[in-house]
Amino acid sequence: PYWLLNAGIKNDIPLKQYPPAMYQEVVNLLNDRSDFYCDIVQTGHDHHIHPKLDGVKSLVGMTNNLREYFTIMYHAEGCIGPV
């Protein structure tokens, strides 16, 4: 089981920016819980800005098309993102 995390920042839409330190705080809180048994997988486009976060598995830039991304999303337990 895993949760998806998209902490990416696009330069053309600054409204969607959320401080990377806050994403790291969320990751730390989830990883410290004894009742949370899911990995956290970071996804996103490799042309966007993605902060390197500790305690996550990175798939940034590793999906080749939307079909692959939606398959990963379909099998996730949940998603965390700015919107």
Secondary structure, 3 states (H helix, E strand, C coil): CEEEECCCECCCCHHHCCCHHHHHHHHHHHHHCCCCCCEEEECCCCCCECCCCCCCEECCCCCCCHHHHHHHHHHCCEEECCC
